Amino acid sequence: MEQNLNPQKRYTFLDIDRCNMCGNSTALNKVMGIRLNQSQGLNPKSKTGIAVSVIKCSKCNLIYSTPQPIPNNIQDHYGLPPEEYWQTHQFVWDENYFKAEITILKTLIEIKPGMKALDIGAGLGRSMISLEKAGFDTYGFEPSKPFYEKALEKMQIAPNKLKLGSLEEMEYPANEFDFISFGAVLEHVYDPAKSIATALHWLKPGGLIHIEVPSSNHLATRLINKYYKFKGTNYVSNISPMHSPFHLYEFDIKSFKALSTKLNFSIASNHIEVCEVLNFPRFTHPLLKKWMKLTNSGLQLIIFLKKEV
């Protein structure tokens, strides 16, 4: 089914009958509520638009929508100017950028001369710079044309190192890379399991994949959902498939453990990061952050996968 939601965006809606990560039937999973094609705010009853059902897998806790909206033109989602995402100071590489991830990486492998890295969804190319300085021969690709152009212009990324295009369009040799990064990418792709399988094909045996995704156990999201229920609605704040930041999935560590039974990888490291607290009064932030840290209910799941030999 195709639907024109506004003059700028057209979608094809696909019914999703199974969990992408573990394969559990959608019919057996929990319907959490509905999500509008815009920010729902404090009074979602006042909003109108197209809504999709939000589902939580009863086996692996993956959160997704059905039907799943797929834009007819990917640039409708990611063709916005980078200035709408980042402030001016973020257009400069910082030595601390991607530092925590590289610190974990160094505990898992020894970075040697000649090792190759691939940054999937490279954005402005800052992670590419950090990986290059850490000792990798680094490559990347980016689906957003404005981001790609800014990476070349502002970050001086070499054109032969960065490609323009989506993961589905890319081709690299098998067993080419020692390290691959999915920084804030998998929640945007339509088939995360297939995307990981593709990356594993490009990865050398014993190599590592870094993944950063929204957690399906985020405390702030659960509190907002309780607020919506208190207001007498069935809206939820999970995912945002038709408005910024265009998240199609939220993940749990169980999601990756389930996928590891189908694909050739093991989980080398994982943890939850609290990150910033949004949509709550500032005076509540210290308490919320402390509770999220104690209960492992922060915003981001950080995970490293190892390709088995």
Backbone as CSV, one residue per row, in Angstrom:
resi,resn,N_x,N_y,N_z,CA_x,CA_y,CA_z,C_x,C_y,C_z
1,MET,0.851,-1.195,0.000,0.000,0.000,0.000,0.881,1.237,0.000
2,GLU,0.570,2.192,-0.883,1.342,3.427,-0.955,0.494,4.575,-0.427
3,GLN,1.101,5.450,0.362,0.369,6.555,0.972,1.201,7.822,0.877
4,ASN,0.578,8.917,0.447,1.230,10.223,0.412,0.831,10.966,1.679
5,LEU,1.761,11.074,2.650,1.445,11.696,3.927,1.480,13.210,3.854
6,ASN,2.334,13.758,3.013,2.391,15.198,2.795,3.066,15.408,1.448
7,PRO,3.120,16.632,0.942,3.686,16.851,-0.395,5.139,16.419,-0.525
8,GLN,5.863,16.294,0.601,7.278,15.972,0.512,7.568,14.470,0.597
9,LYS,6.725,13.710,1.257,7.054,12.320,1.538,5.990,11.370,1.010
10,ARG,6.449,10.290,0.379,5.575,9.202,-0.031,6.142,7.906,0.525
11,TYR,5.258,7.040,1.023,5.684,5.805,1.655,5.004,4.599,1.032
12,THR,5.718,3.480,1.079,5.126,2.174,0.871,5.064,1.492,2.224
13,PHE,3.897,0.951,2.581,3.711,0.327,3.886,3.727,-1.192,3.730
14,LEU,4.648,-1.844,4.465,4.807,-3.290,4.397,4.377,-3.940,5.708
15,ASP,3.507,-4.925,5.630,3.138,-5.692,6.817,4.317,-6.552,7.249
16,ILE,4.657,-6.518,8.521,5.778,-7.281,9.062,5.215,-8.453,9.859
17,ASP,5.446,-9.659,9.388,4.828,-10.819,10.029,5.736,-11.529,11.023
18,ARG,7.046,-11.144,11.051,7.963,-11.800,11.972,8.993,-10.816,12.517
19,CYS,9.461,-11.086,13.723,10.550,-10.307,14.314,11.795,-10.458,13.453
20,ASN,12.434,-9.353,13.138,13.584,-9.380,12.244,14.774,-10.106,12.845
21,MET,14.929,-10.076,14.166,16.128,-10.635,14.789,15.977,-12.097,15.188
22,CYS,14.810,-12.488,15.726,14.659,-13.871,16.193,13.659,-14.680,15.388
23,GLY,12.825,-14.017,14.582,11.870,-14.719,13.746,10.551,-15.043,14.398
24,ASN,10.340,-14.586,15.633,9.073,-14.868,16.305,7.913,-14.198,15.566
25,SER,6.790,-14.886,15.468,5.641,-14.371,14.728,5.099,-13.097,15.361
26,THR,4.808,-12.097,14.532,4.204,-10.858,15.029,2.884,-11.140,15.737
27,ALA,2.164,-12.151,15.269,0.888,-12.500,15.889,1.051,-12.936,17.336
28,LEU,2.247,-13.392,17.721,2.506,-13.842,19.090,3.114,-12.739,19.952
29,ASN,3.444,-11.614,19.337,4.117,-10.537,20.052,3.124,-9.513,20.600
30,LYS,3.624,-8.659,21.480,2.771,-7.697,22.185,2.585,-6.423,21.372
31,VAL,1.327,-5.976,21.242,1.043,-4.669,20.657,1.162,-3.639,21.771
32,MET,2.157,-2.774,21.685,2.389,-1.779,22.722,1.442,-0.594,22.594
33,GLY,1.143,-0.198,21.350,0.306,0.965,21.103,0.524,1.438,19.685
34,ILE,0.316,2.733,19.448,0.468,3.284,18.109,1.410,4.484,18.129
35,ARG,1.998,4.766,16.960,2.938,5.879,16.815,2.535,6.710,15.610
36,LEU,2.386,8.019,15.823,2.018,8.926,14.748,3.201,9.259,13.848
37,ASN,2.900,9.863,12.712,3.947,10.296,11.789,4.452,11.701,12.122
38,GLN,4.366,12.069,13.391,4.902,13.343,13.872,5.138,13.224,15.368
39,SER,5.832,14.210,15.933,6.023,14.244,17.376,4.659,14.360,18.059
40,GLN,4.450,13.549,19.093,3.124,13.481,19.724,2.941,14.470,20.860
41,GLY,4.050,14.981,21.432,3.973,16.015,22.442,3.267,15.585,23.716
42,LEU,2.849,16.573,24.507,2.193,16.304,25.783,0.718,15.982,25.629
43,ASN,0.146,16.350,24.485,-1.283,16.118,24.281,-1.519,15.475,22.916
44,PRO,-1.216,14.174,22.804,-1.321,13.527,21.491,-2.744,13.483,20.944
45,LYS,-3.748,13.628,21.796,-5.133,13.628,21.322,-5.409,14.789,20.375
46,SER,-4.580,15.830,20.473,-4.783,17.005,19.617,-4.124,16.842,18.254
47,LYS,-3.370,15.749,18.054,-2.624,15.552,16.819,-3.400,14.650,15.858
48,THR,-3.195,14.866,14.567,-3.785,14.014,13.539,-2.697,13.525,12.603
49,GLY,-2.962,12.454,11.892,-1.978,11.936,10.950,-2.133,10.445,10.755
50,ILE,-1.121,9.843,10.161,-1.080,8.406,9.928,-0.368,7.751,11.106
51,ALA,-0.910,6.628,11.609,-0.292,5.917,12.721,-0.012,4.473,12.326
52,VAL,1.021,3.907,12.944,1.344,2.491,12.773,1.357,1.831,14.142
53,SER,1.116,0.528,14.167,1.172,-0.225,15.417,2.621,-0.469,15.813
54,VAL,2.895,-0.365,17.100,4.230,-0.626,17.635,4.201,-1.957,18.374
55,ILE,5.114,-2.851,17.996,5.139,-4.224,18.474,6.411,-4.469,19.279
56,LYS,6.298,-5.255,20.368,7.481,-5.697,21.116,7.542,-7.212,21.081
57,CYS,8.679,-7.739,20.605,8.840,-9.182,20.483,8.837,-9.833,21.862
58,SER,8.049,-10.878,22.035,7.944,-11.556,23.321,9.145,-12.446,23.612
59,LYS,9.982,-12.706,22.593,11.165,-13.550,22.786,12.446,-12.756,22.971
60,CYS,12.665,-11.739,22.121,13.965,-11.050,22.166,13.847,-9.555,22.468
61,ASN,12.632,-9.052,22.688,12.389,-7.658,23.090,12.684,-6.625,22.006
62,LEU,12.840,-7.062,20.756,12.964,-6.084,19.672,11.655,-5.313,19.540
63,ILE,11.739,-4.000,19.367,10.562,-3.158,19.156,10.567,-2.676,17.711
64,TYR,9.435,-2.818,17.033,9.325,-2.471,15.615,7.883,-2.100,15.302
65,SER,7.623,-1.655,14.100,6.262,-1.288,13.710,5.742,-2.241,12.652
66,THR,4.440,-2.373,12.611,3.779,-3.001,11.473,2.465,-2.258,11.253
67,PRO,2.215,-1.801,10.018,3.133,-1.934,8.879,4.365,-1.051,9.048
68,GLN,5.403,-1.409,8.307,6.635,-0.625,8.336,6.634,0.359,7.172
69,PRO,6.748,1.668,7.474,6.757,2.668,6.391,8.137,2.796,5.760
70,ILE,8.199,2.660,4.442,9.451,2.778,3.712,9.322,3.941,2.730
71,PRO,10.144,4.986,2.868,10.023,6.137,1.961,10.402,5.765,0.540
72,ASN,9.647,6.277,-0.414,9.970,6.019,-1.815,11.300,6.653,-2.213
73,ASN,11.688,7.708,-1.513,12.981,8.361,-1.745,13.684,8.488,-0.401
74,ILE,14.804,7.774,-0.230,15.508,7.765,1.050,15.969,9.162,1.453
75,GLN,16.177,10.068,0.493,16.606,11.420,0.816,15.504,12.222,1.508
76,ASP,14.236,11.731,1.441,13.170,12.373,2.216,13.453,12.285,3.707
77,HIS,14.162,11.234,4.113,14.522,11.074,5.521,15.884,11.669,5.837
78,TYR,16.854,11.404,4.971,18.234,11.713,5.331,18.888,12.743,4.429
79,GLY,18.086,13.434,3.626,18.637,14.448,2.742,18.613,15.846,3.328
80,LEU,18.306,15.960,4.630,18.275,17.272,5.274,19.688,17.806,5.475
81,PRO,19.848,19.121,5.527,21.178,19.688,5.765,21.728,19.244,7.114
82,PRO,23.031,18.897,7.188,23.631,18.488,8.458,23.484,19.528,9.556
83,GLU,23.363,20.805,9.168,23.208,21.866,10.163,21.941,21.697,10.999
84,GLU,20.961,20.959,10.491,19.743,20.708,11.257,19.952,19.617,12.296
85,TYR,21.051,18.877,12.203,21.351,17.807,13.152,22.391,18.240,14.182
86,TRP,23.419,18.993,13.747,24.535,19.314,14.613,24.785,20.814,14.675
87,GLN,25.389,21.240,15.796,25.777,22.631,15.956,27.120,22.856,15.258
88,THR,27.459,24.133,15.088,28.649,24.489,14.316,29.913,23.852,14.865
89,HIS,30.066,23.791,16.196,31.300,23.259,16.769,31.467,21.767,16.493
90,GLN,30.393,21.074,16.120,30.472,19.648,15.849,30.974,19.344,14.435
91,PHE,31.219,20.378,13.661,31.784,20.184,12.330,33.314,20.165,12.375
92,VAL,33.869,20.064,13.571,35.313,19.975,13.766,35.613,18.673,14.492
93,TRP,36.613,17.933,14.013,36.980,16.680,14.674,37.581,16.949,16.037
94,ASP,37.184,16.153,17.018,37.661,16.258,18.392,38.396,14.974,18.735
95,GLU,39.532,15.077,19.395,40.333,13.891,19.715,39.599,12.903,20.627
96,ASN,38.563,13.367,21.314,37.781,12.485,22.177,36.656,11.771,21.428
97,TYR,36.437,12.161,20.174,35.347,11.568,19.405,35.653,10.100,19.113
98,PHE,34.744,9.220,19.450,34.851,7.767,19.262,35.952,7.162,20.137
99,LYS,36.429,7.938,21.114,37.539,7.483,21.958,37.123,6.314,22.835
100,ALA,35.926,6.386,23.434,35.473,5.312,24.326,35.337,3.998,23.575
101,GLU,34.823,4.079,22.337,34.657,2.863,21.536,36.008,2.250,21.170
102,ILE,36.969,3.096,20.823,38.296,2.594,20.471,38.993,2.004,21.696
103,THR,38.744,2.582,22.864,39.316,2.044,24.103,38.825,0.620,24.343
104,ILE,37.521,0.388,24.167,36.976,-0.970,24.302,37.558,-1.876,23.227
105,LEU,37.621,-1.369,22.003,38.139,-2.159,20.886,39.547,-2.669,21.172
106,LYS,40.380,-1.816,21.776,41.766,-2.191,22.046,41.879,-3.285,23.107
107,THR,40.840,-3.454,23.909,40.852,-4.562,24.874,40.473,-5.886,24.212
108,LEU,39.913,-5.803,22.993,39.415,-6.991,22.309,40.336,-7.468,21.199
109,ILE,41.049,-6.534,20.547,42.007,-6.904,19.506,43.228,-5.988,19.590
110,GLU,44.316,-6.439,19.027,45.512,-5.608,18.899,45.493,-4.961,17.519
111,ILE,45.501,-3.636,17.490,45.491,-2.916,16.217,46.901,-2.920,15.643
112,LYS,47.030,-3.508,14.453,48.333,-3.655,13.817,48.363,-2.888,12.498
113,PRO,49.553,-2.500,12.039,49.665,-1.803,10.741,49.049,-2.635,9.621
114,GLY,48.316,-1.956,8.744,47.694,-2.628,7.611,46.276,-3.093,7.862
115,MET,45.816,-3.045,9.111,44.432,-3.423,9.391,43.473,-2.419,8.757
116,LYS,42.335,-2.915,8.265,41.375,-2.067,7.568,40.073,-1.972,8.369
117,ALA,39.498,-0.772,8.388,38.231,-0.525,9.075,37.224,0.060,8.096
118,LEU,35.938,-0.202,8.361,34.848,0.330,7.551,33.822,0.976,8.471
119,ASP,33.476,2.230,8.188,32.454,2.937,8.956,31.171,2.992,8.131
120,ILE,30.158,2.257,8.565,28.873,2.204,7.868,27.989,3.337,8.380
121,GLY,27.547,4.205,7.478,26.810,5.399,7.899,27.771,6.392,8.507
122,ALA,28.726,6.836,7.714,29.867,7.596,8.229,29.516,9.013,8.670
123,GLY,28.329,9.518,8.289,27.956,10.871,8.698,28.937,11.899,8.176
124,LEU,29.480,12.708,9.081,30.450,13.725,8.695,31.856,13.172,8.582
125,GLY,32.066,11.898,8.937,33.379,11.283,8.803,34.265,11.391,10.019
126,ARG,33.689,11.840,11.150,34.528,12.017,12.341,35.048,10.693,12.884
127,SER,34.207,9.644,12.870,34.680,8.330,13.336,35.774,7.796,12.419
128,MET,35.661,8.076,11.129,36.702,7.658,10.186,38.048,8.276,10.560
129,ILE,38.031,9.546,10.928,39.269,10.223,11.324,39.841,9.574,12.585
130,SER,38.976,9.298,13.561,39.431,8.676,14.813,40.021,7.296,14.566
131,LEU,39.373,6.512,13.709,39.873,5.172,13.404,41.194,5.236,12.645
132,GLU,41.329,6.213,11.752,42.575,6.396,11.003,43.713,6.724,11.972
133,LYS,43.448,7.614,12.918,44.472,7.998,13.887,44.797,6.860,14.849
134,ALA,43.842,5.932,15.041,44.095,4.774,15.908,44.945,3.715,15.214
135,GLY,45.148,3.858,13.893,46.027,2.945,13.196,45.401,2.145,12.074
136,PHE,44.109,2.365,11.808,43.435,1.628,10.739,43.557,2.350,9.394
137,ASP,43.584,1.574,8.335,43.346,2.084,6.991,41.824,2.108,6.840
138,THR,41.233,3.304,6.870,39.794,3.428,7.117,39.009,3.862,5.886
139,TYR,37.868,3.200,5.695,36.949,3.490,4.604,35.547,3.678,5.185
140,GLY,34.621,4.191,4.366,33.266,4.379,4.852,32.306,4.679,3.724
141,PHE,31.023,4.662,4.058,30.015,5.125,3.112,28.872,5.768,3.878
142,GLU,28.145,6.649,3.187,27.104,7.460,3.806,25.936,7.622,2.834
143,PRO,24.693,7.298,3.261,23.548,7.384,2.349,23.031,8.802,2.112
144,SER,23.325,9.726,3.036,22.832,11.094,2.890,23.796,11.922,2.052
145,LYS,23.302,12.453,0.937,24.165,13.249,0.069,24.691,14.506,0.759
146,PRO,23.859,15.272,1.505,24.397,16.447,2.199,25.476,16.095,3.222
147,PHE,25.293,14.976,3.964,26.299,14.572,4.933,27.588,14.169,4.217
148,TYR,27.449,13.406,3.145,28.599,12.965,2.360,29.406,14.168,1.868
149,GLU,28.701,15.166,1.341,29.386,16.347,0.818,30.079,17.126,1.925
150,LYS,29.453,17.220,3.102,30.072,17.914,4.234,31.305,17.166,4.727
151,ALA,31.261,15.828,4.704,32.418,15.043,5.129,33.626,15.336,4.245
152,LEU,33.386,15.463,2.943,34.479,15.784,2.022,34.960,17.216,2.208
153,GLU,33.997,18.128,2.404,34.327,19.563,2.472,34.906,19.958,3.826
154,LYS,34.196,19.642,4.913,34.568,20.122,6.246,35.622,19.248,6.920
155,MET,35.499,17.928,6.751,36.410,17.013,7.438,37.580,16.579,6.556
156,GLN,37.542,17.002,5.286,38.635,16.692,4.353,38.854,15.188,4.207
157,ILE,37.739,14.420,4.244,37.833,12.995,3.994,38.188,12.771,2.528
158,ALA,39.124,11.900,2.253,39.552,11.639,0.873,38.422,10.985,0.083
159,PRO,38.122,11.482,-1.109,37.020,10.922,-1.912,37.168,9.436,-2.204
160,ASN,38.392,8.937,-2.268,38.581,7.510,-2.541,38.345,6.639,-1.304
161,LYS,38.145,7.282,-0.140,37.905,6.540,1.097,36.422,6.505,1.477
162,LEU,35.640,7.438,0.961,34.230,7.553,1.355,33.332,7.463,0.128
163,LYS,32.344,6.567,0.184,31.390,6.393,-0.906,30.034,6.970,-0.519
164,LEU,29.256,7.358,-1.529,27.887,7.817,-1.336,26.946,6.674,-1.701
165,GLY,26.076,6.272,-0.768,25.125,5.208,-1.051,24.704,4.484,0.213
166,SER,23.694,3.642,0.067,23.167,2.872,1.195,23.870,1.531,1.303
167,LEU,23.665,0.869,2.418,24.284,-0.436,2.646,23.863,-1.433,1.575
168,GLU,22.609,-1.361,1.160,22.095,-2.290,0.155,22.795,-2.128,-1.198
169,GLU,23.382,-0.945,-1.430,24.034,-0.657,-2.716,25.528,-0.959,-2.717
170,MET,26.116,-1.140,-1.529,27.563,-1.253,-1.430,28.054,-2.662,-1.756
171,GLU,29.270,-2.717,-2.324,29.935,-3.991,-2.592,31.392,-3.885,-2.141
172,TYR,31.803,-4.835,-1.314,33.197,-4.959,-0.894,33.573,-6.434,-0.962
173,PRO,34.850,-6.740,-1.100,35.264,-8.151,-1.128,34.969,-8.853,0.202
174,ALA,34.791,-10.156,0.154,34.636,-10.953,1.367,35.930,-10.901,2.178
175,ASN,35.791,-10.919,3.524,36.944,-10.981,4.431,37.923,-9.821,4.208
176,GLU,37.366,-8.628,3.969,38.187,-7.465,3.616,38.612,-6.647,4.827
177,PHE,37.760,-6.571,5.866,37.990,-5.625,6.958,38.238,-6.347,8.286
178,ASP,39.049,-5.684,9.135,39.309,-6.190,10.486,38.308,-5.634,11.493
179,PHE,37.728,-4.485,11.173,36.776,-3.830,12.084,35.730,-3.086,11.267
180,ILE,34.469,-3.218,11.670,33.365,-2.514,11.011,32.509,-1.858,12.080
181,SER,32.115,-0.612,11.850,31.304,0.122,12.817,29.927,0.443,12.254
182,PHE,28.889,0.135,13.050,27.514,0.552,12.783,27.131,1.592,13.842
183,GLY,27.744,2.735,13.874,27.415,3.734,14.883,26.095,4.408,14.585
184,ALA,25.049,4.144,15.420,23.730,4.772,15.232,23.193,4.571,13.822
185,VAL,23.232,3.335,13.339,22.805,3.013,11.980,21.691,1.966,11.950
186,LEU,21.852,0.878,12.688,20.942,-0.264,12.551,19.484,0.077,12.837
187,GLU,19.230,1.070,13.677,17.849,1.448,13.958,17.176,2.114,12.761
188,HIS,17.976,2.495,11.754,17.446,3.172,10.570,17.233,2.234,9.382
189,VAL,17.846,1.055,9.388,17.765,0.175,8.220,16.539,-0.723,8.330
190,TYR,16.044,-1.187,7.177,14.792,-1.938,7.159,14.969,-3.402,7.522
191,ASP,16.184,-3.915,7.357,16.455,-5.322,7.659,17.767,-5.412,8.439
192,PRO,17.744,-5.163,9.761,18.984,-5.196,10.546,19.714,-6.532,10.476
193,ALA,18.970,-7.639,10.524,19.612,-8.954,10.493,20.396,-9.154,9.198
194,LYS,19.801,-8.777,8.077,20.490,-8.899,6.793,21.685,-7.959,6.723
195,SER,21.562,-6.782,7.315,22.665,-5.821,7.322,23.857,-6.374,8.101
196,ILE,23.587,-7.010,9.230,24.669,-7.616,10.007,25.291,-8.772,9.225
197,ALA,24.458,-9.564,8.554,24.980,-10.665,7.740,25.891,-10.147,6.638
198,THR,25.510,-9.026,6.021,26.343,-8.424,4.975,27.682,-7.971,5.549
199,ALA,27.638,-7.314,6.707,28.879,-6.854,7.342,29.776,-8.030,7.713
200,LEU,29.182,-9.107,8.194,29.970,-10.299,8.524,30.663,-10.864,7.286
201,HIS,29.999,-10.776,6.137,30.605,-11.237,4.882,31.844,-10.418,4.543
202,TRP,31.795,-9.111,4.825,32.924,-8.232,4.547,34.032,-8.353,5.595
203,LEU,33.709,-8.894,6.761,34.627,-8.925,7.904,35.510,-10.170,7.864
204,LYS,36.763,-9.995,8.270,37.673,-11.135,8.377,37.284,-12.021,9.564
205,PRO,37.549,-13.315,9.491,37.340,-14.181,10.663,38.138,-13.656,11.858
206,GLY,37.476,-13.575,13.021,38.113,-13.005,14.194,37.963,-11.501,14.299
207,GLY,37.432,-10.861,13.237,37.214,-9.418,13.247,36.029,-9.019,14.105
208,LEU,35.890,-7.713,14.326,34.867,-7.194,15.243,33.943,-6.206,14.546
209,ILE,32.681,-6.231,14.960,31.682,-5.258,14.518,31.209,-4.471,15.730
210,HIS,31.273,-3.156,15.642,30.755,-2.276,16.694,29.357,-1.817,16.309
211,ILE,28.415,-1.888,17.260,27.028,-1.492,17.013,26.555,-0.612,18.159
212,GLU,25.901,0.483,17.819,25.282,1.369,18.814,23.840,1.588,18.400
213,VAL,22.890,1.180,19.267,21.469,1.233,18.931,20.648,1.671,20.146
214,PRO,19.431,2.198,19.920,18.553,2.535,21.042,18.114,1.273,21.786
215,SER,18.094,1.361,23.102,17.675,0.236,23.939,16.152,0.181,24.044
216,SER,15.598,-1.028,23.973,14.150,-1.196,24.117,13.713,-1.168,25.579
217,ASN,14.695,-0.998,26.500,14.384,-0.944,27.936,14.664,0.440,28.516
218,HIS,14.596,1.459,27.678,14.926,2.821,28.115,13.891,3.338,29.106
219,LEU,14.347,3.757,30.282,13.446,4.201,31.346,12.601,5.392,30.927
220,ALA,13.220,6.409,30.336,12.485,7.630,29.987,11.335,7.329,29.033
221,THR,11.578,6.449,28.060,10.516,6.079,27.123,9.370,5.388,27.844
222,ARG,9.702,4.503,28.779,8.651,3.788,29.517,7.834,4.746,30.382
223,LEU,8.485,5.763,30.940,7.758,6.742,31.746,6.817,7.578,30.881
224,ILE,7.279,7.959,29.693,6.417,8.717,28.780,5.216,7.875,28.367
225,ASN,5.438,6.587,28.124,4.327,5.706,27.763,3.292,5.619,28.872
226,LYS,3.764,5.592,30.124,2.826,5.578,31.254,2.027,6.880,31.303
227,TYR,2.680,7.984,30.978,1.986,9.271,30.936,0.891,9.254,29.868
228,TYR,1.205,8.737,28.674,0.205,8.653,27.610,-0.983,7.770,28.033
229,LYS,-0.686,6.693,28.728,-1.755,5.808,29.209,-2.618,6.524,30.242
230,PHE,-1.965,7.301,31.121,-2.686,8.085,32.125,-3.607,9.105,31.453
231,LYS,-3.162,9.621,30.296,-3.979,10.590,29.555,-5.128,9.924,28.809
232,GLY,-5.226,8.592,28.907,-6.330,7.876,28.271,-6.126,7.607,26.797
233,THR,-4.857,7.471,26.361,-4.567,7.187,24.956,-3.797,5.874,24.840
234,ASN,-3.716,5.354,23.638,-2.896,4.171,23.390,-1.645,4.522,22.581
235,TYR,-1.207,5.786,22.683,0.031,6.196,22.024,1.237,5.721,22.829
236,VAL,2.343,5.482,22.135,3.623,5.193,22.779,4.693,6.059,22.129
237,SER,5.821,6.197,22.819,6.895,7.068,22.315,8.052,6.275,21.712
238,ASN,7.936,4.963,21.666,8.990,4.144,21.072,9.061,4.356,19.564
239,ILE,10.284,4.276,19.031,10.593,4.438,17.611,9.982,5.725,17.027
240,SER,10.316,6.011,15.792,9.791,7.203,15.106,9.960,6.972,13.609
241,PRO,9.218,6.033,13.053,9.482,5.603,11.677,9.180,6.628,10.597
242,MET,8.373,7.678,10.915,8.010,8.650,9.874,8.357,10.078,10.234
243,HIS,9.154,10.274,11.270,9.649,11.622,11.571,10.999,11.512,12.267
244,SER,11.734,12.609,12.271,13.069,12.624,12.849,13.041,12.121,14.292
245,PRO,13.981,11.235,14.666,15.188,10.807,13.942,15.004,9.563,13.064
246,PHE,13.762,9.211,12.706,13.474,8.112,11.770,14.019,6.767,12.272
247,HIS,13.685,6.437,13.525,14.086,5.151,14.097,13.020,4.097,13.805
248,LEU,13.465,2.975,13.240,12.556,1.877,12.909,12.558,0.776,13.949
249,TYR,13.612,0.729,14.788,13.765,-0.360,15.756,14.353,0.150,17.064
250,GLU,14.061,-0.597,18.143,14.793,-0.507,19.403,15.178,-1.932,19.781
251,PHE,16.377,-2.112,20.347,16.968,-3.433,20.509,17.234,-3.775,21.968
252,ASP,17.362,-5.066,22.213,17.763,-5.604,23.507,18.950,-6.534,23.261
253,ILE,19.744,-6.800,24.293,20.845,-7.745,24.124,20.307,-9.112,23.688
254,LYS,19.075,-9.449,24.111,18.462,-10.711,23.687,18.271,-10.764,22.168
255,SER,18.067,-9.598,21.551,17.901,-9.547,20.098,19.149,-10.075,19.397
256,PHE,20.323,-9.674,19.898,21.581,-10.081,19.272,21.944,-11.521,19.643
257,LYS,21.611,-11.934,20.856,21.849,-13.324,21.234,21.018,-14.264,20.360
258,ALA,19.780,-13.865,20.068,18.927,-14.683,19.205,19.503,-14.753,17.791
259,LEU,19.979,-13.615,17.273,20.528,-13.593,15.920,21.825,-14.393,15.831
260,SER,22.584,-14.459,16.929,23.857,-15.185,16.915,23.667,-16.686,16.716
261,THR,22.448,-17.179,16.956,22.179,-18.603,16.701,21.976,-18.873,15.215
262,LYS,21.789,-17.795,14.430,21.572,-17.938,12.993,22.790,-17.515,12.177
263,LEU,23.568,-16.573,12.710,24.724,-16.040,12.004,26.003,-16.400,12.754
264,ASN,27.127,-16.271,12.065,28.403,-16.734,12.584,29.107,-15.656,13.408
265,PHE,28.545,-15.325,14.588,29.205,-14.372,15.467,28.908,-14.700,16.926
266,SER,29.768,-14.161,17.790,29.543,-14.210,19.233,29.560,-12.784,19.759
267,ILE,29.055,-12.591,20.952,29.033,-11.260,21.561,30.297,-11.091,22.398
268,ALA,31.155,-10.167,21.971,32.441,-9.967,22.639,32.344,-8.994,23.804
269,SER,31.423,-8.031,23.708,31.277,-7.016,24.763,29.941,-6.320,24.583
270,ASN,29.328,-5.911,25.695,28.111,-5.096,25.601,27.888,-4.334,26.887
271,HIS,27.301,-3.149,26.773,26.907,-2.365,27.947,25.856,-1.343,27.537
272,ILE,25.203,-0.763,28.519,24.193,0.271,28.308,24.758,1.620,28.722
273,GLU,24.596,2.632,27.857,24.982,3.998,28.201,23.743,4.808,28.550
274,VAL,23.836,5.616,29.588,22.700,6.433,30.039,22.384,7.525,29.027
275,CYS,23.409,8.256,28.563,23.255,9.378,27.619,22.433,10.516,28.228
276,GLU,22.006,11.434,27.390,21.260,12.592,27.866,19.804,12.234,28.140
277,VAL,19.189,12.980,29.049,17.770,12.800,29.369,16.990,13.891,28.645
278,LEU,16.034,13.498,27.807,15.243,14.456,27.039,13.793,14.438,27.500
279,ASN,13.089,15.543,27.258,11.639,15.645,27.480,11.233,15.551,28.949
280,PHE,12.174,15.804,29.865,11.864,15.826,31.284,12.432,17.117,31.886
281,PRO,11.790,17.672,32.925,12.334,18.879,33.569,13.775,18.660,34.021
282,ARG,14.589,19.685,33.881,16.016,19.551,34.155,16.296,19.104,35.588
283,PHE,15.456,19.516,36.555,15.742,19.157,37.948,15.606,17.656,38.195
284,THR,14.946,16.942,37.278,14.797,15.492,37.440,15.960,14.703,36.840
285,HIS,16.802,15.351,36.063,17.839,14.633,35.321,18.823,13.873,36.208
286,PRO,19.360,14.478,37.289,20.311,13.718,38.119,19.713,12.436,38.682
287,LEU,18.476,12.500,39.165,17.839,11.310,39.723,17.566,10.268,38.645
288,LEU,17.062,10.723,37.484,16.779,9.792,36.397,18.054,9.112,35.909
289,LYS,19.126,9.872,35.767,20.389,9.295,35.305,20.914,8.266,36.307
290,LYS,20.823,8.587,37.591,21.289,7.663,38.621,20.485,6.369,38.585
291,TRP,19.162,6.495,38.441,18.309,5.306,38.427,18.550,4.473,37.164
292,MET,18.740,5.142,36.026,19.013,4.413,34.790,20.336,3.653,34.880
293,LYS,21.318,4.243,35.527,22.603,3.564,35.693,22.465,2.360,36.604
294,LEU,21.711,2.511,37.698,21.532,1.413,38.652,20.732,0.265,38.064
295,THR,19.752,0.593,37.197,18.844,-0.433,36.668,19.177,-0.853,35.239
296,ASN,20.298,-0.342,34.698,20.711,-0.693,33.332,19.622,-0.356,32.316
297,SER,18.985,0.792,32.514,17.867,1.191,31.656,18.139,2.507,30.932
298,GLY,19.395,2.683,30.501,19.773,3.879,29.765,19.315,3.835,28.317
299,LEU,19.722,4.845,27.563,19.216,5.043,26.208,19.854,4.127,25.171
300,GLN,21.185,3.936,25.244,21.899,3.291,24.144,22.501,1.949,24.547
301,LEU,22.316,0.954,23.684,22.990,-0.330,23.817,24.232,-0.312,22.938
302,ILE,25.402,-0.546,23.550,26.670,-0.600,22.830,27.133,-2.051,22.832
303,ILE,27.401,-2.598,21.656,27.721,-4.007,21.563,28.817,-4.234,20.530
304,PHE,29.701,-5.187,20.825,30.740,-5.607,19.885,30.514,-7.078,19.551
305,LEU,30.413,-7.376,18.258,30.244,-8.743,17.790,31.563,-9.235,17.197
306,LYS,31.875,-10.509,17.434,33.090,-11.109,16.897,32.732,-12.182,15.892
307,LYS,33.290,-12.091,14.691,33.063,-13.120,13.679,33.866,-14.365,14.037
308,GLU,33.172,-15.471,14.139,33.839,-16.714,14.520,34.688,-17.240,13.357
309,VAL,35.768,-17.880,13.706,36.682,-18.452,12.709,36.061,-19.709,12.093
